[in-house]
Amino acid sequence: MTHTLNAPQHVASAGPASGVVARRALAGGVVAGPLFLLAGIAQGVARDGFDFTRNAISQLALGEAGWIQTVNFLLTGALLLAGATGLRRALRGGPGGTWGPALVGVFGVSFWVAAAFPADAGAGFPAGAPEATVMSGHGAVHMFGGMVGYLALCAVFVVLARPLAARGLRGWAVASRVVPAAVLAGFMASAASVLAFTVGAGLGLLWLSAVTARLAGAPADR
């Protein structure tokens, strides 16, 4: 009889606790992009020889102070994976509830790949590096991981347009289908300007943060 009476109390208390965990996980997904960009910009400004028009933020993982950017990659990946978990709880049983979180998870893992396989030196960075970049094995893995990650991110936006529309956020849904084109345009322009790549990648990170925050605050239309 004692167990019978106590069971409802346990179930009732588990609900709010689960909600708190979900909100904290979603918060990780919201702060991941801005934190990564702020840390990258701060390092780029502070480190000698780094030029945003010639060097990619990934190259900040090279040189004596490179560990800071490596930690930035690892922390961002962990926050994105937490955000994927929060999205899975928030979207459970609704549109985008399976593929949205899974693709965010792929994007998060790509940051860990970037940490494990650094970019190649080049364009004069770090100090003393040659102008020409010679592709190495770890550099190739870094580039491939980034490509897979950002393609997954573009797919995330298309998938998350559905739950946004289901919540009555039509403008957000339309924008979520347009942003991938802007991100990919930045990547394609990277051959002419590294800064275009940085802007495209930054836009993707910030939009993911905005969409995650919006979905966290908008109740599902059930």
Helices and strands as residue ranges (DSSP letters): H 2-46, G 57-61, H 66-91, H 99-116, H 137-166, H 170-188, G 189-191, H 194-217
